[in-house]
Amino acid sequence: MISYAPFWRTLKARGETTYTLINKYNISSATVDRMKKGGGITTAKLNDLCAILHCKVEDIIEYVEN
């Protein structure tokens, strides 16, 4: 399964919050909510998050075997 654990670490390390993602960078609250619940997001949204946080995809998601 895909885990967003790296995203939360990267977000904190970059000094950003879900509030700034939503209000400053126009990431929808629905996207943030899906990530909190482990749901899917698009590759376009992954690209946006990487650009905002200046990081690689591995800093946003990881695959964890069940």
Secondary structure, DSSP 8 states (H G I E B T S, - for coil): -EE-HHHHHHHHHTT--HHHHHHTS---HHHHHHHHTT----HHHHHHHHHHHT--GGGT-EE---
